């Protein structure tokens, strides 16, 4: 492989590893995804392990995670007993998969915790002295602000996750960056 191609491949794969860590995934997951994304043909676990110089066990475990997140899929190869994989190349779909499962769940949990807190504050109010009631109202204002924020976040996530096909990634990639 030409040194320029190799340099682009290596830097992109390493960059996706760093980016994966930023989003709470493992470096290996990012590097595996990058390797698959930049490869026009499906790759086996052995090829991935050899290419990234990591254990086959680590590759296998991380590939299962990539499959769960909808970032890669197993490909059947005629006459082969090995498992082969390809990356999901629709990056908007990858984003929808991740946002749809992880972030939406976290927003739901946050909204439930905040709702429980509002209920506790309202229930406790009659039993509080005047000073505590003032603090409870202060808490209620802050918690309700948080609730409003997370409801907006939930709507934004619903918009992105539910917008099948409305985001034109090809049009975005045609924009020249200066």
Secondary structure by P-SEA (a helix, b strand, c coil): ccaaaaaaaaaaaaaaaaaaaaacccaaaaaaaaaaaaccccccaaaaaaaacccaaaaaaaaaaaaaaccbbbbbbccccbbbbbcccaaaaaaaaaaaccaaaaaaaaaaaaaaaaaaaaaacccccaaaaaaaaaaaaaaaaaaaaaaaaaaaaaaaaaccccccaaaaaacccc
